[in-house]
Amino acid sequence: MLLPVIIAIGIFLFAPVGRTEGLEFSGFARAVAGKIDTEKATYEGYDNSISFSEKSLIALQADYSFSSSFSVSSQLLLHTDDDRESGIEWLYLTYAPSESFQINAGRLRTPFLKYSDVIDVGFAYPWINAPQQLYSSYLFSQYEGANARLRRTFGDVVVDFEAYYGKYEDELESSGINVDIEVNNLFGGVIEVNYGGLQLRTATVNTPKVETTIDEIAPLLQGLKAAGFNSIAENFEINDRAGPFLLGVSYDALNWYVSGEWMKVSSDIDVLANLESFYVSYGYYVDEVLLHLTYASSRQSLDTIENTIPVGVSSALDQLYFAVEQLNSFFPTDDLDTWTLGARWDVKTNIALKAELSILDGKEGKSSFYDIKENNFDRNAALYQVAVEWVF
Amino acid sequence: MRKQMLFFFLLLCSRIAVAQDGVWVVANVSEQNFALTKAEVRNLFMRSTTSSSDALIPVAMSPGNRSRAIFNSKIIALTESRIQSYWAQMRFSGRQIPPIEFNSLDALLEHVTNTEGAIGYVPAGTALPENVKVVYRSF
Protein backbone atom coordinates (compact mmCIF):
# COMPACT_ATOMS: atom_id res chain seq x y z
CA MET A 1 0.00 0.00 0.00
CA LEU A 2 2.90 2.29 0.78
CA LEU A 3 4.41 2.29 -2.69
CA PRO A 4 1.31 3.59 -4.53
CA VAL A 5 0.89 6.33 -1.95
CA ILE A 6 4.47 7.47 -2.44
CA ILE A 7 4.03 7.45 -6.20
CA ALA A 8 0.75 9.35 -5.91
CA ILE A 9 2.33 12.00 -3.73
CA GLY A 10 5.20 12.14 -6.20
CA ILE A 11 2.87 12.75 -9.12
CA PHE A 12 0.82 15.41 -7.46
CA LEU A 13 3.82 17.21 -6.02
CA PHE A 14 6.08 17.22 -9.01
CA ALA A 15 3.91 16.78 -12.08
CA PRO A 16 2.54 20.33 -12.35
CA VAL A 17 5.94 21.92 -11.86
CA GLY A 18 8.28 22.52 -14.75
CA ARG A 19 8.17 19.95 -17.49
CA THR A 20 4.43 19.72 -17.94
CA GLU A 21 5.03 18.78 -21.58
CA GLY A 22 5.78 15.27 -20.24
CA LEU A 23 2.29 15.01 -18.75
CA GLU A 24 -0.38 13.36 -20.86
CA PHE A 25 -4.01 12.74 -20.04
CA SER A 26 -6.23 10.15 -21.62
CA GLY A 27 -9.26 8.24 -20.51
CA PHE A 28 -12.23 6.07 -21.24
CA ALA A 29 -15.86 5.90 -20.32
CA ARG A 30 -18.80 3.62 -20.84
CA ALA A 31 -22.51 3.99 -20.30
CA VAL A 32 -24.28 0.65 -20.24
CA ALA A 33 -27.97 -0.05 -19.82
CA GLY A 34 -29.44 -3.48 -19.40
CA LYS A 35 -32.07 -5.78 -17.95
CA ILE A 36 -32.91 -9.45 -17.71
CA ASP A 37 -36.33 -10.87 -18.44
CA THR A 38 -36.98 -12.55 -15.10
CA GLU A 39 -37.89 -11.34 -11.63
CA LYS A 40 -36.82 -14.58 -10.00
CA ALA A 41 -33.12 -13.79 -10.01
CA THR A 42 -30.56 -11.12 -10.78
CA TYR A 43 -27.54 -11.54 -13.04
CA GLU A 44 -24.50 -9.31 -12.60
CA GLY A 45 -26.72 -6.89 -10.74
CA TYR A 46 -29.34 -6.75 -13.51
CA ASP A 47 -32.96 -7.42 -12.68
CA ASN A 48 -36.07 -7.07 -14.79
CA SER A 49 -36.10 -3.29 -14.76
CA ILE A 50 -33.67 -1.28 -16.85
CA SER A 51 -30.52 -0.31 -14.97
CA PHE A 52 -27.75 2.03 -16.03
CA SER A 53 -25.58 1.57 -13.00
CA GLU A 54 -24.14 -1.95 -13.18
CA LYS A 55 -21.30 -1.32 -15.59
CA SER A 56 -21.15 2.39 -16.34
CA LEU A 57 -17.86 4.04 -15.47
CA ILE A 58 -15.40 6.78 -16.33
CA ALA A 59 -11.63 6.68 -15.97
CA LEU A 60 -8.89 9.23 -16.32
CA GLN A 61 -5.32 8.16 -16.97
CA ALA A 62 -2.33 10.40 -16.41
CA ASP A 63 1.07 9.48 -17.81
CA TYR A 64 4.04 11.53 -16.84
CA SER A 65 7.47 10.99 -18.44
CA PHE A 66 10.50 11.91 -16.37
CA SER A 67 12.86 10.98 -19.19
CA SER A 68 12.77 8.86 -22.33
CA SER A 69 12.88 5.66 -20.28
CA PHE A 70 11.17 6.55 -16.97
CA SER A 71 7.51 7.36 -16.58
CA VAL A 72 4.71 7.12 -14.08
CA SER A 73 1.09 6.29 -14.84
CA SER A 74 -2.05 6.51 -12.81
CA GLN A 75 -5.60 5.54 -13.61
CA LEU A 76 -8.48 6.91 -11.59
CA LEU A 77 -11.69 4.99 -12.02
CA LEU A 78 -15.21 6.04 -11.03
CA HIS A 79 -17.90 3.34 -11.08
CA THR A 80 -21.62 3.34 -10.64
CA ASP A 81 -21.55 -0.36 -9.66
CA ASP A 82 -22.31 -0.81 -5.95
CA ASP A 83 -20.12 -3.90 -5.79
CA ARG A 84 -16.98 -2.10 -6.87
CA GLU A 85 -15.02 0.62 -5.24
CA SER A 86 -14.10 3.77 -7.12
CA GLY A 87 -10.55 4.98 -6.82
CA ILE A 88 -7.06 4.44 -8.09
CA GLU A 89 -7.00 1.27 -10.18
CA TRP A 90 -3.50 1.59 -11.56
CA LEU A 91 -0.53 3.43 -10.24
CA TYR A 92 2.88 2.42 -11.39
CA LEU A 93 6.35 3.42 -12.39
CA THR A 94 7.63 2.28 -15.76
CA TYR A 95 11.21 1.78 -16.75
CA ALA A 96 11.42 1.14 -20.48
CA PRO A 97 15.00 1.27 -21.72
CA SER A 98 13.88 0.12 -25.19
CA GLU A 99 10.71 -0.51 -27.23
CA SER A 100 11.00 -4.20 -26.46
CA PHE A 101 11.61 -4.24 -22.73
CA GLN A 102 9.83 -2.63 -19.79
CA ILE A 103 9.53 -3.03 -16.05
CA ASN A 104 6.50 -1.70 -14.14
CA ALA A 105 6.19 -1.42 -10.38
CA GLY A 106 3.25 -0.33 -8.26
CA ARG A 107 -0.43 -1.20 -8.34
CA LEU A 108 -1.10 -3.08 -11.56
CA ARG A 109 -3.91 -5.03 -13.10
CA THR A 110 -3.34 -8.77 -13.38
CA PRO A 111 -2.89 -9.93 -16.97
CA PHE A 112 -4.50 -13.29 -17.55
CA LEU A 113 -7.25 -13.46 -20.14
CA LYS A 114 -6.90 -11.61 -23.42
CA TYR A 115 -8.83 -8.60 -22.12
CA SER A 116 -8.29 -9.00 -18.35
CA ASP A 117 -6.22 -5.89 -17.92
CA VAL A 118 -8.57 -3.74 -20.04
CA ILE A 119 -11.86 -5.22 -18.86
CA ASP A 120 -13.09 -1.74 -17.91
CA VAL A 121 -12.19 -0.37 -21.34
CA GLY A 122 -15.21 -1.59 -23.25
CA PHE A 123 -13.94 0.16 -26.38
CA ALA A 124 -11.08 -2.37 -26.52
CA TYR A 125 -13.27 -5.42 -27.13
CA PRO A 126 -16.34 -6.36 -29.16
CA TRP A 127 -18.82 -7.32 -26.42
CA ILE A 128 -20.61 -5.20 -23.86
CA ASN A 129 -20.22 -8.06 -21.43
CA ALA A 130 -17.13 -10.22 -21.99
CA PRO A 131 -18.02 -13.90 -21.39
CA GLN A 132 -18.89 -14.04 -17.71
CA GLN A 133 -17.75 -17.66 -17.44
CA LEU A 134 -14.15 -16.46 -17.79
CA TYR A 135 -14.20 -12.75 -17.11
CA SER A 136 -16.16 -12.72 -13.86
CA SER A 137 -14.19 -11.11 -11.10
CA TYR A 138 -13.31 -14.33 -9.32
CA LEU A 139 -9.69 -14.01 -10.22
CA PHE A 140 -7.22 -11.64 -8.75
CA SER A 141 -7.97 -8.58 -10.81
CA GLN A 142 -5.14 -6.38 -9.56
CA TYR A 143 -1.99 -6.72 -7.52
CA GLU A 144 0.69 -4.64 -5.88
CA GLY A 145 4.07 -5.64 -7.09
CA ALA A 146 6.11 -5.57 -10.27
CA ASN A 147 6.15 -7.01 -13.76
CA ALA A 148 8.63 -7.33 -16.60
CA ARG A 149 7.61 -7.37 -20.25
CA LEU A 150 9.92 -8.54 -23.00
CA ARG A 151 9.26 -8.63 -26.74
CA ARG A 152 11.33 -10.79 -29.10
CA THR A 153 11.06 -11.09 -32.86
CA PHE A 154 11.81 -14.36 -34.66
CA GLY A 155 11.49 -13.69 -38.37
CA ASP A 156 7.88 -12.54 -38.80
CA VAL A 157 6.80 -13.95 -35.45
CA VAL A 158 6.58 -11.55 -32.52
CA VAL A 159 6.58 -13.10 -29.06
CA ASP A 160 5.68 -11.19 -25.89
CA PHE A 161 6.69 -12.50 -22.50
CA GLU A 162 5.39 -11.11 -19.24
CA ALA A 163 6.17 -12.21 -15.70
CA TYR A 164 4.87 -10.64 -12.50
CA TYR A 165 5.04 -10.97 -8.75
CA GLY A 166 3.05 -9.27 -6.04
CA LYS A 167 0.32 -9.45 -3.48
CA TYR A 168 -3.40 -9.18 -3.73
CA GLU A 169 -6.02 -8.09 -1.26
CA ASP A 170 -9.66 -7.59 -2.04
CA GLU A 171 -13.22 -7.91 -0.94
CA LEU A 172 -15.33 -9.85 -3.37
CA GLU A 173 -19.01 -10.32 -3.52
CA SER A 174 -20.02 -13.63 -4.96
CA SER A 175 -23.67 -14.66 -5.10
CA GLY A 176 -24.49 -12.32 -2.24
CA ILE A 177 -21.63 -13.41 0.06
CA ASN A 178 -18.86 -11.04 1.05
CA VAL A 179 -15.43 -12.64 0.90
CA ASP A 180 -12.17 -11.05 2.04
CA ILE A 181 -9.28 -12.47 0.07
CA GLU A 182 -5.58 -12.11 0.68
CA VAL A 183 -2.78 -13.60 -1.40
CA ASN A 184 0.76 -12.78 -0.41
CA ASN A 185 2.83 -14.47 -3.06
CA LEU A 186 0.93 -14.01 -6.26
CA PHE A 187 3.03 -14.70 -9.34
CA GLY A 188 2.37 -15.62 -12.91
CA GLY A 189 3.21 -15.16 -16.52
CA VAL A 190 1.86 -14.68 -20.00
CA ILE A 191 3.30 -15.74 -23.34
CA GLU A 192 1.72 -14.28 -26.44
CA VAL A 193 2.75 -15.31 -29.94
CA ASN A 194 1.69 -13.12 -32.87
CA TYR A 195 2.10 -14.04 -36.51
CA GLY A 196 0.22 -11.69 -38.82
CA GLY A 197 -3.42 -11.86 -37.71
CA LEU A 198 -2.88 -15.07 -35.74
CA GLN A 199 -2.43 -14.90 -32.00
CA LEU A 200 -1.73 -17.70 -29.53
CA ARG A 201 -1.76 -16.95 -25.83
CA THR A 202 -1.09 -18.88 -22.69
CA ALA A 203 -1.15 -17.59 -19.13
CA THR A 204 -1.08 -18.82 -15.61
CA VAL A 205 -1.45 -17.35 -12.13
CA ASN A 206 0.07 -19.06 -9.13
CA THR A 207 -1.25 -18.46 -5.68
CA PRO A 208 0.49 -20.80 -3.25
CA LYS A 209 -1.74 -19.67 -0.40
CA VAL A 210 -5.04 -17.88 -0.75
CA GLU A 211 -6.31 -16.62 2.59
CA THR A 212 -9.97 -15.78 2.80
CA THR A 213 -12.22 -14.56 5.52
CA ILE A 214 -15.96 -14.87 5.19
CA ASP A 215 -17.53 -13.06 8.11
CA GLU A 216 -20.90 -14.74 7.56
CA ILE A 217 -19.52 -18.20 8.31
CA ALA A 218 -16.97 -17.39 11.02
CA PRO A 219 -19.36 -18.02 13.97
CA LEU A 220 -20.40 -21.36 12.49
CA LEU A 221 -16.79 -22.47 12.00
CA GLN A 222 -16.08 -21.59 15.62
CA GLY A 223 -19.11 -23.58 16.69
CA LEU A 224 -17.97 -26.59 14.66
CA LYS A 225 -14.51 -26.46 16.18
CA ALA A 226 -15.92 -26.10 19.70
CA ALA A 227 -18.10 -29.17 19.12
CA GLY A 228 -15.07 -31.16 17.94
CA PHE A 229 -15.87 -31.20 14.20
CA ASN A 230 -12.52 -29.76 13.20
CA SER A 231 -12.28 -31.59 9.91
CA ILE A 232 -15.58 -30.16 8.68
CA ALA A 233 -14.57 -26.69 9.78
CA GLU A 234 -11.22 -26.99 8.01
CA ASN A 235 -12.92 -27.94 4.78
CA PHE A 236 -14.76 -24.66 4.82
CA GLU A 237 -11.66 -22.62 5.43
CA ILE A 238 -10.34 -21.30 2.18
CA ASN A 239 -6.64 -21.09 2.89
CA ASP A 240 -4.93 -23.01 0.18
CA ARG A 241 -3.60 -23.05 -3.35
CA ALA A 242 -5.50 -22.02 -6.48
CA GLY A 243 -4.01 -22.01 -9.96
CA PRO A 244 -5.76 -20.98 -13.13
CA PHE A 245 -4.34 -21.90 -16.51
CA LEU A 246 -5.34 -20.34 -19.83
CA LEU A 247 -5.03 -21.06 -23.54
CA GLY A 248 -6.25 -18.59 -26.13
CA VAL A 249 -6.25 -18.40 -29.89
CA SER A 250 -7.53 -15.79 -32.28
CA TYR A 251 -7.31 -14.94 -35.94
CA ASP A 252 -8.07 -11.48 -37.25
CA ALA A 253 -8.72 -11.07 -40.97
CA LEU A 254 -9.69 -7.82 -42.70
CA ASN A 255 -13.44 -8.29 -42.37
CA TRP A 256 -13.88 -11.17 -39.92
CA TYR A 257 -12.30 -12.80 -36.91
CA VAL A 258 -12.52 -15.89 -34.77
CA SER A 259 -11.32 -16.05 -31.21
CA GLY A 260 -11.53 -18.38 -28.28
CA GLU A 261 -10.16 -18.85 -24.81
CA TRP A 262 -10.16 -21.92 -22.56
CA MET A 263 -9.52 -21.67 -18.85
CA LYS A 264 -9.09 -24.24 -16.13
CA VAL A 265 -8.90 -23.31 -12.48
CA SER A 266 -7.66 -26.10 -10.30
CA SER A 267 -7.46 -25.63 -6.61
CA ASP A 268 -6.83 -27.49 -3.39
CA ILE A 269 -9.57 -25.45 -1.75
CA ASP A 270 -12.36 -27.96 -1.10
CA VAL A 271 -15.31 -25.66 -1.51
CA LEU A 272 -14.06 -23.85 -4.61
CA ALA A 273 -12.93 -27.01 -6.36
CA ASN A 274 -12.36 -26.89 -10.07
CA LEU A 275 -13.72 -24.67 -12.78
CA GLU A 276 -13.38 -25.20 -16.49
CA SER A 277 -14.71 -22.69 -18.97
CA PHE A 278 -14.32 -21.54 -22.54
CA TYR A 279 -15.80 -19.35 -25.23
CA VAL A 280 -15.68 -19.31 -28.99
CA SER A 281 -16.53 -16.13 -30.86
CA TYR A 282 -16.97 -15.15 -34.49
CA GLY A 283 -17.25 -11.62 -35.79
CA TYR A 284 -18.00 -10.18 -39.22
CA TYR A 285 -17.61 -6.55 -40.33
CA VAL A 286 -20.19 -4.90 -42.55
CA ASP A 287 -18.58 -1.52 -43.20
CA GLU A 288 -18.32 0.17 -39.80
CA VAL A 289 -20.61 -2.32 -38.11
CA LEU A 290 -19.35 -5.48 -36.46
CA LEU A 291 -21.76 -8.37 -35.91
CA HIS A 292 -20.60 -11.06 -33.52
CA LEU A 293 -21.78 -14.35 -32.10
CA THR A 294 -20.29 -16.02 -29.03
CA TYR A 295 -20.88 -19.32 -27.30
CA ALA A 296 -19.53 -19.63 -23.77
CA SER A 297 -19.73 -22.41 -21.22
CA SER A 298 -18.53 -23.13 -17.71
CA ARG A 299 -18.55 -26.19 -15.47
CA GLN A 300 -17.64 -26.13 -11.83
CA SER A 301 -17.05 -29.32 -9.93
CA LEU A 302 -17.63 -28.89 -6.26
CA ASP A 303 -16.55 -31.41 -3.66
CA THR A 304 -19.50 -31.45 -1.33
CA ILE A 305 -18.32 -31.61 2.20
CA GLU A 306 -19.39 -34.75 4.01
CA ASN A 307 -21.65 -33.78 6.85
CA THR A 308 -20.66 -36.17 9.64
CA ILE A 309 -22.64 -34.44 12.38
CA PRO A 310 -25.13 -36.90 13.90
CA VAL A 311 -28.78 -35.85 13.71
CA GLY A 312 -31.28 -36.35 16.52
CA VAL A 313 -28.77 -36.47 19.36
CA SER A 314 -29.27 -32.98 20.62
CA SER A 315 -30.91 -29.87 19.32
CA ALA A 316 -27.55 -28.05 19.35
CA LEU A 317 -26.02 -30.69 17.07
CA ASP A 318 -29.10 -30.63 14.87
CA GLN A 319 -28.66 -26.93 14.45
CA LEU A 320 -25.03 -27.42 13.51
CA TYR A 321 -25.99 -30.15 11.05
CA PHE A 322 -28.46 -27.92 9.26
CA ALA A 323 -26.04 -25.02 9.31
CA VAL A 324 -23.43 -27.17 7.53
CA GLU A 325 -26.03 -28.31 5.00
CA GLN A 326 -26.92 -24.70 4.36
CA LEU A 327 -23.27 -23.76 4.07
CA ASN A 328 -22.75 -26.50 1.52
CA SER A 329 -25.36 -24.88 -0.68
CA PHE A 330 -23.90 -21.44 0.01
CA PHE A 331 -20.88 -21.80 -2.26
CA PRO A 332 -21.46 -20.97 -5.89
CA THR A 333 -21.70 -23.62 -8.55
CA ASP A 334 -21.42 -21.60 -11.69
CA ASP A 335 -22.45 -23.93 -14.48
CA LEU A 336 -23.74 -21.78 -17.31
CA ASP A 337 -24.00 -21.90 -21.10
CA THR A 338 -24.64 -18.70 -23.03
CA TRP A 339 -25.23 -17.59 -26.58
CA THR A 340 -24.49 -13.95 -27.18
CA LEU A 341 -25.40 -12.03 -30.32
CA GLY A 342 -24.09 -8.50 -30.55
CA ALA A 343 -23.41 -5.54 -32.78
CA ARG A 344 -20.82 -2.81 -32.50
CA TRP A 345 -20.94 0.31 -34.61
CA ASP A 346 -17.94 2.64 -34.50
CA VAL A 347 -19.65 5.96 -35.16
CA LYS A 348 -16.36 7.85 -34.74
CA THR A 349 -12.78 6.67 -34.33
CA ASN A 350 -13.17 6.97 -30.55
CA ILE A 351 -16.87 6.26 -29.99
CA ALA A 352 -18.67 2.94 -30.42
CA LEU A 353 -22.31 2.01 -29.93
CA LYS A 354 -23.10 -1.53 -28.95
CA ALA A 355 -26.18 -3.69 -28.54
CA GLU A 356 -26.20 -7.21 -27.21
CA LEU A 357 -28.54 -10.09 -26.46
CA SER A 358 -27.42 -13.01 -24.29
CA ILE A 359 -29.39 -16.18 -23.79
CA LEU A 360 -28.42 -17.53 -20.37
CA ASP A 361 -28.89 -21.26 -19.97
CA GLY A 362 -28.07 -22.09 -16.36
CA LYS A 363 -28.34 -25.48 -14.73
CA GLU A 364 -30.98 -26.57 -12.27
CA GLY A 365 -29.78 -26.71 -8.70
CA LYS A 366 -26.72 -24.60 -9.54
CA SER A 367 -26.13 -20.92 -8.95
CA SER A 368 -25.06 -20.35 -12.59
CA PHE A 369 -23.75 -16.82 -11.84
CA TYR A 370 -27.22 -15.72 -10.73
CA ASP A 371 -28.32 -14.32 -7.40
CA ILE A 372 -31.40 -16.46 -7.10
CA LYS A 373 -34.40 -14.92 -5.37
CA GLU A 374 -37.01 -17.59 -5.95
CA ASN A 375 -36.09 -21.24 -5.71
CA ASN A 376 -38.40 -22.29 -8.53
CA PHE A 377 -36.36 -20.19 -10.98
CA ASP A 378 -35.42 -22.42 -13.92
CA ARG A 379 -32.00 -20.69 -14.41
CA ASN A 380 -32.91 -19.55 -17.90
CA ALA A 381 -33.08 -15.87 -18.81
CA ALA A 382 -32.33 -13.39 -21.55
CA LEU A 383 -30.04 -10.42 -20.92
CA TYR A 384 -30.47 -7.28 -23.03
CA GLN A 385 -27.84 -4.55 -23.04
CA VAL A 386 -26.99 -1.39 -24.96
CA ALA A 387 -23.85 0.66 -24.48
CA VAL A 388 -21.85 3.67 -25.55
CA GLU A 389 -18.07 3.23 -25.34
CA TRP A 390 -15.76 6.20 -25.48
CA VAL A 391 -12.00 6.72 -25.36
CA PHE A 392 -10.31 10.09 -25.20
CA MET B 1 -9.49 11.95 -83.24
CA ARG B 2 -12.03 12.61 -80.50
CA LYS B 3 -12.24 8.87 -79.85
CA GLN B 4 -8.47 8.68 -79.49
CA MET B 5 -8.48 11.70 -77.17
CA LEU B 6 -11.13 10.01 -75.07
CA PHE B 7 -9.08 6.81 -75.02
CA PHE B 8 -5.97 8.65 -73.80
CA PHE B 9 -8.03 10.55 -71.29
CA LEU B 10 -9.45 7.28 -69.94
CA LEU B 11 -5.97 5.76 -69.89
CA LEU B 12 -4.70 8.75 -67.93
CA CYS B 13 -7.59 8.50 -65.48
CA SER B 14 -7.01 4.81 -64.92
CA ARG B 15 -3.30 5.43 -64.35
CA ILE B 16 -4.09 8.06 -61.75
CA ALA B 17 -6.59 5.71 -60.14
CA VAL B 18 -3.98 2.94 -59.99
CA ALA B 19 -1.42 5.32 -58.56
CA GLN B 20 -3.88 6.46 -55.89
CA ASP B 21 -4.63 2.91 -54.86
CA GLY B 22 -1.07 2.15 -53.91
CA VAL B 23 1.02 3.27 -50.96
CA TRP B 24 4.73 3.48 -50.53
CA VAL B 25 6.28 2.88 -47.17
CA VAL B 26 9.07 5.44 -46.91
CA ALA B 27 11.86 5.84 -44.38
CA ASN B 28 14.70 8.14 -43.48
CA VAL B 29 17.47 5.54 -43.59
CA SER B 30 21.04 5.86 -44.78
CA GLU B 31 21.45 2.32 -46.09
CA GLN B 32 21.03 2.43 -49.87
CA ASN B 33 19.17 -0.82 -50.55
CA PHE B 34 17.20 -0.98 -47.33
CA ALA B 35 13.90 -2.82 -47.83
CA LEU B 36 11.23 -4.37 -45.67
CA THR B 37 8.72 -7.15 -46.28
CA LYS B 38 4.99 -6.60 -45.80
CA ALA B 39 5.05 -8.63 -42.55
CA GLU B 40 7.93 -6.51 -41.25
CA VAL B 41 6.04 -3.30 -42.03
CA ARG B 42 2.98 -4.66 -40.21
CA ASN B 43 4.99 -5.65 -37.14
CA LEU B 44 6.69 -2.29 -37.10
CA PHE B 45 3.43 -0.31 -37.22
CA MET B 46 1.50 -2.56 -34.84
CA ARG B 47 4.20 -3.72 -32.43
CA SER B 48 7.14 -1.33 -32.96
CA THR B 49 9.43 -4.19 -33.84
CA THR B 50 11.05 -5.94 -36.80
CA SER B 51 13.72 -8.57 -37.13
CA SER B 52 15.81 -6.32 -39.37
CA SER B 53 15.92 -3.08 -37.41
CA ASP B 54 14.83 -1.83 -34.02
CA ALA B 55 15.80 1.73 -34.73
CA LEU B 56 12.83 2.61 -36.95
CA ILE B 57 10.10 4.79 -35.47
CA PRO B 58 6.75 4.57 -37.30
CA VAL B 59 4.53 7.59 -37.97
CA ALA B 60 1.05 7.44 -39.48
CA MET B 61 -1.60 9.51 -41.22
CA SER B 62 -4.72 10.48 -39.27
CA PRO B 63 -7.86 8.34 -39.54
CA GLY B 64 -9.98 9.33 -42.51
CA ASN B 65 -6.95 9.84 -44.74
CA ARG B 66 -7.08 7.81 -47.96
CA SER B 67 -3.48 6.54 -47.71
CA ARG B 68 -4.23 5.35 -44.19
CA ALA B 69 -7.31 3.47 -45.38
CA ILE B 70 -5.25 1.75 -48.09
CA PHE B 71 -2.40 1.04 -45.68
CA ASN B 72 -4.85 -0.42 -43.14
CA SER B 73 -6.54 -2.72 -45.60
CA LYS B 74 -3.51 -3.81 -47.63
CA ILE B 75 -0.72 -4.02 -45.07
CA ILE B 76 -2.23 -4.13 -41.58
CA ALA B 77 -5.22 -6.09 -42.93
CA LEU B 78 -7.57 -4.79 -40.23
CA THR B 79 -10.44 -2.31 -40.27
CA GLU B 80 -9.94 1.16 -38.81
CA SER B 81 -12.27 0.31 -35.91
CA ARG B 82 -10.35 -2.86 -35.08
CA ILE B 83 -7.10 -0.88 -35.12
CA GLN B 84 -8.59 1.77 -32.83
CA SER B 85 -9.77 -0.84 -30.31
CA TYR B 86 -6.35 -2.51 -30.46
CA TRP B 87 -4.63 0.77 -29.58
CA ALA B 88 -7.11 1.42 -26.76
CA GLN B 89 -6.12 -1.97 -25.35
CA MET B 90 -2.39 -1.25 -25.69
CA ARG B 91 -2.62 2.26 -24.24
CA PHE B 92 -4.80 1.46 -21.25
CA SER B 93 -2.83 -1.65 -20.33
CA GLY B 94 0.35 0.44 -20.31
CA ARG B 95 1.98 -1.54 -23.12
CA GLN B 96 2.40 0.76 -26.04
CA ILE B 97 1.04 3.90 -27.62
CA PRO B 98 0.11 4.26 -31.31
CA PRO B 99 2.44 5.94 -33.83
CA ILE B 100 2.30 9.75 -33.98
CA GLU B 101 -0.30 10.86 -36.54
CA PHE B 102 -0.15 13.63 -39.11
CA ASN B 103 -3.05 15.42 -40.77
CA SER B 104 -1.36 16.08 -44.08
CA LEU B 105 1.06 14.37 -46.41
CA ASP B 106 3.36 17.43 -46.29
CA ALA B 107 3.56 17.38 -42.50
CA LEU B 108 4.32 13.65 -42.46
CA LEU B 109 6.96 13.97 -45.17
CA GLU B 110 8.57 16.90 -43.40
CA HIS B 111 8.81 14.85 -40.20
CA VAL B 112 10.29 11.82 -41.97
CA THR B 113 12.75 14.04 -43.87
CA ASN B 114 14.00 15.66 -40.66
CA THR B 115 14.00 12.59 -38.39
CA GLU B 116 16.55 9.84 -38.83
CA GLY B 117 14.89 6.41 -38.51
CA ALA B 118 11.37 7.76 -39.07
CA ILE B 119 9.16 5.57 -41.25
CA GLY B 120 5.76 6.45 -42.69
CA TYR B 121 3.60 5.88 -45.73
CA VAL B 122 2.64 8.07 -48.68
CA PRO B 123 0.54 7.64 -51.86
CA ALA B 124 2.50 5.69 -54.48
CA GLY B 125 4.25 8.06 -56.85
CA THR B 126 4.81 10.86 -54.32
CA ALA B 127 7.95 12.90 -55.05
CA LEU B 128 10.41 12.24 -52.23
CA PRO B 129 13.31 14.21 -50.80
CA GLU B 130 16.73 12.65 -51.37
CA ASN B 131 17.20 11.19 -47.89
CA VAL B 132 13.79 9.48 -47.85
CA LYS B 133 13.69 6.06 -49.49
CA VAL B 134 10.91 3.72 -50.50
CA VAL B 135 11.34 0.60 -48.36
CA TYR B 136 8.14 -1.23 -49.33
CA ARG B 137 5.74 -0.83 -52.27
CA SER B 138 2.08 -1.85 -52.08
CA PHE B 139 -0.01 -1.62 -55.25
Interface residues (C-beta under 8 A of the other chain):
Chain A: S26 F28 A59 Q61 S73 Q75 W90 Y92 T94 S98 E99 S100 N104 L108 R109 P111 Y115 D117 V118 V121 F123 A124 Y125 P126 R149 R151 T153 F154 G155 D156 V158 N194 G196 G197 D252 A253 L254 N255 Y257 Y285 E288 L290 R344 D346 T349 N350 A352 V391
Chain B: T37 A39 E40 R42 N43 R47 S48 T49 T50 S51 D54 P63 G64 S73 A77 L78 T79 E80 S81 R82 Q84 S85 Y86 A88 Q89 R91 F92 S93 G94 R95
